[in-house]
Amino acid sequence: MINELLAKAEQKLELSREDLISLLSIEDPVQLQRLFAIADSIRQEYVGDEIHLRGLVEFSNYCRKNCFYCGLRQSNRLLSRYRMELDEILDTVELAQALGYKTVVLQSGEDTFYSLDQLIGLVRQIKKRNKLAVTLSIGELPRHYYEQLFAAGADRYLLRFETSNPDLYARLHPDSRFGHRMLILRWLKEIGYEVGSGSMIGLPGQSIEDIANDILAFKTLDIDMIGVGPYISHPDTPLGGEPDGNLAMTLKVIALTRIVTKDTNIPATTALATLKPDDGREMALESGANILMPNTTPVKYRPMYALYPDKVCIGEASNQCWHCTQHRIASIGRRLGLGAGMSPHKSISPSM
Ligand code: SF4
């Protein structure tokens, strides 16, 4: 049965929800390796051997929300908070470009401190001074914000749905609505962004059926970049003490996401490195992933951007992360992407 499904995946035939549930249940090491090899071959055929880097700038850890799994949640009084000045963000972005990055990801909690005009000015300045694709990951905003930030030059927007199960979503997000998040993902596509989303594997209360539905949702929503990472329990949240997600299941989801969506961009997430620091990200890159997101946030802020505990690359300067990343890419026989790594799925050029 599993071997037949693996053959179906290899022939690139459409996989049903039941097929995905069976493949997510694989435990036999030989079948598991075959699944990863199929995903790796589809990755090579559709998006090639290049690994594209996204320089991550975590510019504020303030958040107005209280997602149950997240260390940045507003009610976490144990976290020291910071906000970078606009000039400091610009300097950090310029350093990333000088190192060789072709994309920066500006990420924060849902922080209402920065006005729309300030954010527009920031995007405009970055696009004027640099040749970079700009990704924003700053949460839920009114539609006209997304429109004006796109008009200012932002190329991509990341907004993960974390789980496609509306009931589980409601239990984890006391101040967000599942239907509204899905609506925003549709807005972003309509406006013209390259859209990133993703899910968390091993969330308390999540079933294997939920995970199969997540994979199908990536395809239905026509997502261009798909981040899949393990749930990692943060002690200062309501879910503190729950078991972490597991590496093998996360890799299976990455592999099946590649097999189902084929030409999307899929990062090897940093959370994987927390579960397996030596080679967790390399394992993902050999199971269907093609993107890395090294941290370019000034080192003094990094320990405070504590979405989850034991994040890797907290103490290394940005140039160390750059060189470490080159080494990791070479170690698995792949090569650094030279362009902005826009999604072949969307096939547009960044506005540089
Ligand atoms: S997941 Fe995002 S929106 Fe939710 S608390 Fe964390 S930073 Fe805020």
Residues whose N, C-alpha, C, O or C-beta is under 5 A from the ligand:
A	BS01	SF4	C63 K65 N66 C67 C70 L72 R73 G109 E110
